[in-house]
Amino acid sequence: MNFNYNTFAQKLDGYPGMDVDDEHDNYGWVQWDRGSTDDFNKVVNYTFKNDDGEFEYETWHQETSLVPGGVGMMVSCKIDFNRATGDDHIIVMSGFDSDGNMNFAQASVQFHGSEDNNIITSQITSGDIPQGVYSAIKSGLKDSYGHVDDSTEGRHTLPDIAKANLQAMAAAVSK
Amino acid sequence: MAATFDLDHFISLFPGASVHKDGTAIEYTVEDSTYRIYNPDESNDGTSLTLDVKLDHVRGGATDDHVGLSLVFDSSAVLQSVAYSWEAGNDGYTIPRTLVVAIDTGIEVVGGLGAVETGGASVVAAQAAVVIFDTCAFVYNQIASHMVKWTDNGGRFYFLPVVGHCINRLGSSVSA
């Protein structure tokens, strides 16, 4: 089984409202620390624009591991929501069967600061899994959650960000 | 006869890992955080194999986060149970040792044994894969449930997938 990082970046760029930076070089993958050459130090930077504004994120190089016998794969990653007052993070964990189909995903959202409870989704194992994670995160967000320049709009994009990443991860996995 | 564990293969599954602690541990950096995996302690009673593993989330200038894992495999190399404990550095928050009996997780994220047999795996290998998959997902969610009010720079949170991948890689390094 294989995870294609370039396919991931391309698919992410195709999500409505999404725009990957530097996509003409290495499909948008850049070193987070310009002095590093380590793959795990690579990120894709992108913006997501909706009626409330334009917000900045970065997804880190995914970690993969094959299940015993190579009959499935686990894929995880961290996503940063770049906020002026401190980043929020989404951690995504997903699994793929031997045919390369996503069979589960779960996410945890960690908000900067301690004023808002983090969101931990259950494992989504059926139906449209990225959409299921979207719904689970969305149901946990409250209007009072967090501030981006004294607004709450930024954090309300997090369900879309998780969904877009999961869709891109699904496109990137092949048997 | 107990299953056997291949340490070299296990280490090879951590991309970009380097050897530390006089050869008793490896470290690998994911994103902006470094994680240390100690060589597992092996024991067997003639039929089952137990692997005890310590993991650190390395935090410069602060006490590391610690996880302890204990995995038991049967003679067919199928995971039987996982026990874990979690100790967060500095603030002292701990998750006491918790035992997960693999066959009781009830998640069946892979959709049952038939789904993985299409990969051409033997029934036993397929069963081993399903159990590992389900257990990793279950442990991830169980630990995550403790994190509702935790805050940090993300490295502590990513420790969760590190634990999941470690369980998966241990399972991939055990054979009958």
Interface residues (C-beta under 8 A of the other chain):
Chain A: W32 D33 D38 D39 F40 N41 W60 H61 E63 S65 L66 V67 P68 G69 G70 V71 G72 M74 S76 K78 D80 D87 H89 I91 M93 G95 D97 S98 D99 N103 F104 Q106 S108 Q110 F111 H112 G113 S114 N117 N118 I120 S122 Q123 T125 K175
Chain B: L13 P15 G16 Y28 T29 V30 E31 D32 A77 I107 E108 V109 V110 G111 A115 V116 T118 G119 G120 A121 S122 A125 A126 A128 A129 I132 F133 C136 A137 F138 Y140 N141 A144 S145 M147 V148 K149 W150 T151 D152 N153 G154 F157 Y158 L160 P161 V162 G164 H165 N168 R169 G171 S172 V174
